[in-house]
Amino acid sequence: MPSGGDESIDIASLTFEMPIWISLPAKVKKMGVVAQIIANIYDVNGDLSPDFITTTTGLVSQQRFTPLNYDVVFVGNSLTLYNDNTNEVDDVIHGAPARWFDLVNLYGKLSNGISQVRLTFPYAQTQHEIVGTVAFNPSEPTQLLFNVFPETLPANTLDPVAAIIDPRNVTVDSHILSPVPGTRYLILSDIGAMGSESAVAWAGTDGVGLVARANDIIVWTGIHWQVAFDSAASETTQYVSNLKTTVQYRWTGVQWVKSFEGLYKSGFWSLVL
């Protein structure tokens, strides 16, 4: 270092050196796995794939799987898992139940109350999904407890009914003789006879009787009963809820069935973990 006098150092003339460490390229294995992850995140249009669930807070770590070797049966608040050889005959399921844990274990871990099952409803005019959270049933390994999001259910096309009744067994009381105007019932057997006499017990305060078929919906006008839904004249799909049980029903053109319960074959349901 210079000392004394007027000597100085020209900073601009200083040169600094920095070593650069070069390593050989690492060997990447299983490139197919990387490509598969990228393909699962984005679809062919470059948009985020529906295999990933988006929320108002952005992307969350839930991924969607569609097992191809299993069916599910939705009844009440449970989903029963079956091997993919299940069939339904006269509302009776024939097949071999399977354990949910064995299936879930192939894909990851199920979080009770957070993981979802999504059912593709086959009877809607457009593709419709019924979504709900699931949890293992501690007493039945072939079932998941299914908590459906009500907003994902098919929309009613008919006003709800107060109850489903069989006119042959109903008690003729104030519920029949003087109900609240607008009260509606879905009936399971005929009232009166077409082309002949009406049912006296169902006559209104104006003396007008009622003739209705099984599967009709009747409504009290405030004066008498009349048919609000003529089942014999309707071949289109209709939905109605039973206020007494909160169960929704679907008119097939022939009969009323529970709208979204039943068998969902492989390819019509997905598991979101």
C-alpha positions in Angstrom: 0.0 0.0 0.0 1.4 3.4 -0.8 2.2 5.6 2.1 2.9 9.4 2.5 3.0 12.0 -0.3 0.3 12.7 -2.8 0.2 9.2 -4.3 -3.3 7.8 -5.0 -4.9 4.7 -6.4 -7.0 4.7 -9.6 -10.1 2.7 -8.6 -11.3 2.4 -12.2 -8.3 0.4 -13.1 -8.9 -2.4 -10.5 -9.9 -5.8 -11.9 -12.0 -8.4 -9.9 -12.2 -12.1 -10.7 -15.0 -14.5 -9.6 -14.7 -18.3 -10.2 -17.6 -20.0 -12.0 -18.2 -23.6 -11.1 -19.4 -25.7 -14.0 -21.0 -29.1 -13.3 -22.0 -31.7 -15.8 -25.7 -31.9 -16.5 -27.6 -34.2 -14.1 -29.3 -37.2 -15.6 -33.1 -36.8 -15.4 -35.1 -39.9 -15.1 -38.8 -40.6 -15.6 -39.5 -37.7 -17.8 -42.9 -39.2 -18.5 -44.0 -38.5 -14.9 -43.1 -34.8 -15.3 -45.0 -34.6 -18.6 -48.0 -36.3 -17.0 -48.1 -33.7 -14.2 -48.0 -30.8 -16.7 -50.7 -32.5 -18.8 -52.9 -32.9 -15.8 -52.7 -29.3 -14.8 -53.6 -27.9 -18.2 -56.0 -29.1 -20.9 -55.5 -29.1 -24.7 -56.6 -25.4 -24.8 -54.0 -24.4 -22.2 -56.7 -23.8 -19.6 -56.5 -25.2 -16.1 -57.7 -28.7 -16.2 -60.9 -29.7 -14.2 -58.8 -32.4 -12.6 -57.7 -29.5 -10.3 -60.3 -27.8 -8.1 -60.3 -24.0 -8.1 -61.8 -21.9 -5.3 -62.1 -18.2 -4.6 -58.7 -18.4 -3.0 -57.0 -20.0 -6.0 -55.6 -23.4 -6.7 -55.8 -25.9 -3.8 -54.0 -29.2 -3.5 -57.0 -31.4 -4.4 -56.8 -33.7 -7.4 -59.6 -35.5 -9.1 -59.6 -39.2 -10.1 -62.1 -41.2 -12.0 -61.6 -44.9 -11.1 -62.7 -47.1 -14.0 -63.1 -50.4 -12.3 -65.7 -49.4 -9.6 -69.3 -48.3 -9.4 -71.0 -46.4 -6.6 -74.6 -46.6 -5.2 -76.0 -43.5 -3.6 -78.7 -44.1 -1.1 -79.7 -41.8 1.8 -76.5 -40.2 3.0 -74.1 -42.9 2.0 -72.1 -44.1 -1.1 -71.5 -47.8 -1.3 -68.6 -48.9 -3.5 -69.0 -51.9 -5.8 -66.7 -53.7 -8.3 -67.5 -52.8 -11.9 -69.9 -55.6 -12.6 -72.9 -54.1 -10.8 -76.4 -54.0 -12.2 -79.8 -52.7 -10.9 -83.0 -54.7 -11.3 -86.3 -53.4 -9.9 -84.4 -51.0 -7.6 -82.3 -53.9 -6.2 -78.5 -53.7 -6.6 -76.7 -56.8 -7.6 -72.9 -56.8 -7.2 -70.0 -57.3 -4.9 -69.3 -54.4 -2.4 -65.7 -53.3 -2.1 -63.7 -51.5 0.7 -63.3 -47.7 0.1 -59.9 -47.7 1.9 -58.4 -50.1 -0.6 -59.4 -47.9 -3.5 -58.5 -44.6 -1.9 -55.1 -45.9 -0.9 -54.3 -46.3 -4.6 -54.5 -42.5 -5.1 -53.7 -40.8 -1.9 -55.3 -40.0 1.4 -59.0 -39.1 2.1 -59.6 -36.2 4.5 -62.9 -36.7 6.3 -65.2 -33.7 5.6 -62.9 -32.2 3.0 -62.4 -34.7 0.2 -65.3 -34.9 -2.3 -67.2 -37.2 -4.5 -68.7 -35.8 -7.7 -71.5 -37.7 -9.4 -72.3 -37.0 -13.1 -76.1 -36.9 -13.0 -77.2 -38.9 -16.1 -80.8 -37.6 -16.4 -80.2 -33.9 -16.8 -80.6 -32.3 -20.2 -77.1 -30.9 -19.9 -74.2 -32.4 -18.0 -74.8 -31.9 -14.3 -72.6 -32.8 -11.3 -73.8 -33.5 -7.8 -71.1 -32.6 -5.4 -70.6 -33.4 -1.7 -67.9 -33.9 0.9 -67.2 -37.5 2.1 -65.9 -39.2 5.2 -65.2 -42.9 6.0 -68.1 -44.7 7.7 -66.4 -46.1 10.8 -68.9 -49.0 11.1 -69.1 -50.0 7.4 -65.9 -50.1 5.3 -67.8 -50.3 2.0 -69.5 -47.0 2.6 -68.6 -43.3 2.6 -70.8 -40.8 4.4 -71.9 -38.3 1.7 -72.9 -34.7 2.6 -74.4 -33.3 -0.6 -74.1 -29.6 -1.4 -77.8 -28.7 -1.9 -77.0 -26.1 -4.6 -75.7 -28.9 -6.8 -78.9 -30.8 -6.9 -81.2 -30.6 -9.9 -83.6 -27.7 -9.8 -87.3 -28.4 -9.1 -89.5 -27.9 -12.1 -92.7 -28.3 -10.1 -93.8 -26.7 -6.8 -93.1 -28.9 -3.8 -95.7 -31.2 -2.3 -96.6 -31.3 1.4 -96.5 -35.1 1.4 -96.8 -38.2 -0.7 -100.1 -40.0 0.2 -102.1 -43.1 -0.7 -105.7 -41.9 -0.8 -107.0 -45.4 0.0 -105.3 -45.2 3.5 -105.4 -41.5 4.3 -107.4 -40.2 7.2 -110.2 -37.8 6.0 -109.6 -34.9 8.4 -108.9 -31.2 8.2 -105.8 -32.0 6.1 -108.2 -33.2 3.4 -111.4 -31.2 4.0 -109.9 -27.7 4.7 -106.2 -27.5 4.2 -104.3 -24.3 3.6 -104.9 -23.0 0.1 -102.1 -24.1 -2.2 -101.5 -27.4 -0.3 -100.3 -30.0 -2.8 -100.1 -33.8 -2.5 -98.6 -36.4 -4.8 -101.0 -39.4 -4.8 -100.1 -43.1 -5.1 -103.5 -44.4 -6.2 -106.5 -43.2 -8.1 -109.2 -40.9 -6.7 -112.6 -41.4 -8.2 -112.9 -42.9 -11.7 -112.2 -41.3 -15.1 -115.5 -40.8 -17.0 -117.7 -41.7 -14.0 -118.2 -40.5 -10.4 -115.7 -38.4 -8.5 -114.7 -39.2 -4.9 -117.3 -37.8 -2.4 -114.7 -37.7 0.4 -112.6 -35.3 -1.7 -115.5 -33.0 -2.7 -114.8 -29.3 -2.1 -116.9 -26.8 -0.2 -118.6 -26.0 -3.6 -119.5 -29.6 -4.1 -117.0 -30.2 -6.9 -115.5 -33.6 -6.6 -112.1 -34.8 -7.6 -111.0 -37.4 -10.2 -107.2 -38.0 -10.3 -104.9 -40.8 -11.3 -102.1 -42.4 -9.4 -98.9 -40.3 -9.7 -100.8 -37.1 -10.2 -100.2 -34.0 -8.0 -103.3 -32.4 -6.6 -103.7 -28.9 -5.2 -106.3 -27.3 -2.9 -107.6 -24.1 -4.4 -109.3 -22.9 -1.2 -112.6 -24.2 -2.5 -111.9 -27.7 -4.0 -109.2 -30.1 -5.1 -108.0 -30.1 -8.6 -105.2 -31.8 -10.6 -102.0 -29.6 -10.8 -99.8 -32.2 -12.5 -101.4 -34.7 -14.9 -99.1 -37.7 -15.0 -100.8 -39.3 -17.9 -100.2 -36.2 -20.1 -96.6 -35.6 -19.2 -93.7 -37.5 -20.8 -91.0 -34.9 -20.0 -88.7 -35.1 -17.0 -90.0 -33.3 -14.0 -88.5 -32.7 -10.5 -90.4 -32.1 -7.3 -89.5 -32.1 -3.6 -91.4 -33.6 -0.7 -91.5 -31.0 2.1 -92.2 -33.6 4.7 -89.0 -35.6 4.0 -87.0 -33.1 1.9 -86.4 -35.9 -0.6 -86.5 -34.8 -4.3 -88.2 -37.0 -6.9 -88.0 -37.3 -10.6 -90.8 -38.1 -13.0 -89.5 -40.4 -15.7 -92.6 -40.2 -17.9 -93.8 -43.5 -16.3 -93.2 -43.3 -12.6 -91.7 -41.2 -9.8 -88.3 -42.2 -8.5 -85.8 -40.6 -6.2 -84.1 -38.0 -8.4 -80.4 -38.5 -7.8 -80.1 -41.7 -5.7 -79.2 -44.9 -7.4 -76.4 -46.6 -9.3 -73.6 -44.6 -10.9 -71.5 -46.7 -13.2 -67.7 -46.2 -13.6 -67.0 -43.1 -15.6 -70.0 -41.3 -14.0 -68.4 -40.4 -10.7 -65.1 -39.0 -9.5 -63.1 -38.9 -6.3 -61.5 -35.6 -5.3 -58.7 -36.0 -2.7 
